[in-house]
Amino acid sequence: MRQGIHAGRAVYAVVPVVAVALAHIGPAATWLPGLRRRRFPGLAGQGSPGHVALTFDDGPDPASTPHFLDVLDELGVRATFFVLGENAVRHPSVAREPARRGHELAVHGWAHDRPWWPSPARDARELLRAVDVVGDAAGRVPRWYRPPYGILTSGRWAAAHRAGLRPVLWTAWGKDWRQDATPRSVRATVAADLRGGGTILLHDTDHACAPESWRATLGALPDIVRDCREAGLSVGPLGEHGVGGGVVAAGTAAPFR
C-alpha cells in the first residue's frame, strides 16, 4: 500500500515538470518543414510568388563574410544576414559592412545555442541584447528574427514579441553546414525545395558548421542565383519579399498566416 502511495506522489510530482517542458518546447514543432509550409507559410518565409528571399546565418566572420559580399556585389544581389550578437561584438567592422553595401541585417540571437531548458528571462535578456548590437551595426532597428537551428521555444516566441521582431525560418536550405557539402550538393539541395516565394537558408561562415564548409556555399551561390533568374524569379532580402503576418505571443493562434 505504501509503495502505491509513494508511486502516486512521484507521478504527481513529475506531471508539472513535464507540462512545463512541453509548454516550453511545443512551439518548436514549427521546425518541421512540412508542418511549417502548410500551416504557417509566413513563418516559413513564404512571400511574393515572383521573388526569392536569400538569407545567410551565423556571421559575421572576417574570414568568410567579405567573400560573400564581394560575390553578391558581382551578382547584383542584396540579401538578409541573420547575425549573432556575440559575433557582431567580436567583429564590429565586419558586422557593419553588409549594411554599408546595401544588405539587410537581422537577428540570429546572441549565441548559437540550443534552448532545451526553459529560461524566459534569459531568452528576453539575450535577444534584446542582440537587437541592440545588430541595430547599431545596421543603423536601424532590425525587423526579423531566426533562432539558431530554427528552434522556436515558447520563451523565444515571447522574447521576439517583446522585442518587436518577426520570426522567419525558411522554405529551402542547402545543407551547407556538412563536412561533405560541395557547391554541386548545395545547389541541388536548394533547388529540390525552392519555389517562387520561397526563402533560402545558407551560411556565410563555418561558426557552427563543419570547418571550411562555407567555401561550398560560396561556390554554389552564383549558380543558385542564376537558377532563380532563369526561372523568372527575382532575388533579394526579406524586406522586399512580401512576408505577411505579425508576431504573436506563444500559446496564441497561428504564428503567421
N, C-alpha and C positions, 0 to 999 in steps of 0.2 A: 504493500500500500504506500509506504513511504517513498519507495522508488518511483511509483507513479506520480506522486505529488511533486517530487523533485524534477521529474521529466517534464511535467506540465509547466512548472515555473521556468524551466530552461527555455521551453518553446515561447512562452510569453515574453521572456527577456530578449529573445532573438528577433521576434517579429518587428519591433520598432526599428531595429538596426537594418533589417532587410528592406523595410519600407522606405527608410531614408536613402539607402543605397540605390533603390530602384527609381526614386524621385530624382536623384542626382544624375544618374547615367541614362535614364529613359530617353530623353530628347536626343541623345547621341545616335539613336536608331536612324536619324536622318542621314547618317553617313552612308547607308546602304543606297547605292546608285539607283536601283530600280524604284524603290520607295520614294526617293527624293525627286526623281524626274516626274513620276506620276502624280504625287500628292502635293509637292512643294516646288513647282518649277522656278519660282523666283529665288528661292534658297539655292537651287541647283545652278543658278546663273543663266536661266533661260531668258533671252531678251529679244530684240528685234530680229525677225527671221532673215533679214539680209545682212546681218552683222555677226561677227565672231569676236568675243572678248578674249584678249590674250593677257594672261596673268602669270606672274612669277613669284615664288615663295622663298622665304628663309634668308634673304640678304639683309643688308648689303655686305658684300665681300670684296675687298680690294684686289684679290687675286682673279676674280671672275666677272663680277658685275660690270666693270668697264668694257669688257669684251662684248657683252650682250648689248650694251648701249651703243657701241660702235656698229654692230651688225644691224640693230634696229634703225639707226640713222641711215645706213646704206639702203635698207629696205623701205624707208619712208613710213615706218610704222611706229605708233605710240602704244604703250601697254600700261598695265597696272602692276605695281610692285608691292606685294604684301611683305612688309618689313618687320623684323623682330626688333623690339626696343633695345635689347642688350647689344645687338649688332650695330644699331644706329648710334648708340652711345660710344661704342668702341671705335667706329669708323665714321665720324660725323661728316667729313668732306665727301666720302663715297655715298653716304645717305642722301646728301643734298643734290648730288649730280643728276639722278633721274629726273627730279622735278625741274632742274635747270634746263634739261633737254626736252622738256615738254611732256614727260610721262606723269602718271598719276601714282601717288603714294597711298598705301592703305595699311591697315594694322593687322599684323600676324600674331599679336600677343607680345609678352615681354621675353619669354624664353620658350624654347621648343620642347615642351614637356607634355606628359600625359596626365590629365587631371582625374585620376581614378578616385581620390578621396575627396569628399565634399569639403569645400572651404570657400563659401560665398564671399567672405571678407577679403580673402587673398585674391580671388578672381577679380573683384571690383577694383582693389588697390593696384594690382599689376596691370590691368587693362587701361585704367586711367593714366597710369604712368607711361605706358606705351603710347597712348593717344597724344600726350604732351610732347614726347620725344619725336614721334612721327610728324606731328603738326609743325614743330619747329623746323624740321628738315624740309617739309613741303611748302612752308609758308602759308599754309591754310589748314583748317580743321579737316582731318580725314573723314571719309564717309563710309568706308567699307571695312568689314572685319571677317577674317578667315582664321579660325583657330588652328593650331598645329594638329596635323593628322586629320583635320576636319571633324574633330570630336567636340560637339556642342553639348556640353552638360547643362543642367538647369542653372547652375551658378554662372556659367559663361553666357547663357542667354540673358540672364538678368543683368549681368555686368555690361553686355553690349547695349541693352535697352537703356540702362542708366547713362552710358557714355554717348548715346545718340548715334550708334553705329548700326549699319545694316549687315547682318551676316550673309555671306555669299560663298558657296562652295564651288562646285564645278560640274560640268557635264562630260568632259573628256580630259584624260591625262595621258602622259607619255610613259609612265613608269620609269622615269629618267633617273630615279634615285638608286637603281640597282647597279651592282657591280658589273653585270653583263650587258648593260644598256649600250646601244650603238646608235649613231644617227639614223640608221635604217629602222631599227626597232622602235625608237622614239616616234619617228614619223608615222610608222604603220599603226602603232598603238593609239596615237591621237586620232588618226583617220578612221579607225574602227568605230568610234563613238561620236565623232563630230558631225553635227548637222548645223544648218543655219539657225542662228540664235543661241548657239552654244557658247560655253566658257571653257577655255583651255587652261589646265593647270600644268605648269612647268616649274623648274627651279633654276635660279641664276647663281647657285652656289652648291657646294657639297657639305654645307654646315651640318645637316642632319641626314646626309646621303652617303653613298659609297665614295671613297676618295677619288677625285678627278672625274666623277660621273657627269659633272656639268659640261664637260667637253662634248659628250654625246648630244646633249641638248643644244648646245651652240651649233654643232654641225647640222642638226636637223632643222634648225629654225628657218633658214631660207626656204627649204622645201615645204615646210608646214604653211608658211605664208603664201607661197606660190600655189599650193593645193587649194587654199581658201579662195584666192583670187581667180583661179581658173574655174572654180565652181560658182563664180559670180558673187562672192561674199566679201564684204569689206572687213578689215581687221583693225581693232583699236582697243582702247581701255574700257573699263566698266562704265565710266562716266558717260560714254557715248553709246552704251549698249541697250538702253531702254529697259533695264530691270525694274519691274514694278513692285508694289507692296511696300511694307514698312516693318520695322522691328516690333515684335510683341514680347511680352514677358513670358517666361517659361510657364507652362501649365495652362496657357490660354489656348485659343483656337490655333489654326494652322499658322506656322511661322510666316509663310509668304504664299501668295497666290498670283 
